[in-house]
Amino acid sequence: MSAERRSGARGGEPPHSEPDAEEKPGVGDATMRAVLRWVAGTAAVLSVAGLLAYGVRAALGVAIGGAIATANLYVFARIVDAFISRRGHTVSWTVIAMVKLTALMGGVWLILKSEAVSGVALMVGYASLVVGISLGTLFGPKPPAEGAPPSAPG
């Protein structure tokens, strides 16, 4: 038997691992990745709806609000993951969290101060955070039930 066959690989390729067997660092679990996709998708749908209903300026405001919501959730997920897994220095993640909050507030203030987009459109886009989290939690992958037997007799 050759070395390739003994290792379980076909054609000299390394054996494949399960997709969620090794979590992507810093992005959370599969549920968090699904929620991030739902938030971004909701922002895109709301942007298109804003374009069709109110025009380019409203769609731009909704898109900016949705981008801020998605980026905010992504950074939040990385910070929480770092605190939970104790990766890196927690002091540096605290500084990142403070910078994130300052950038979020300052960035929104600058956008509103410049009057580039409507505050209402910006908030509609940011609402994709709430809608995306709800939809991602409802329709995303379910975490395995802890303590539940593999199969219950019925």
Disulfide bonds with the S-S distance in Angstrom:
none
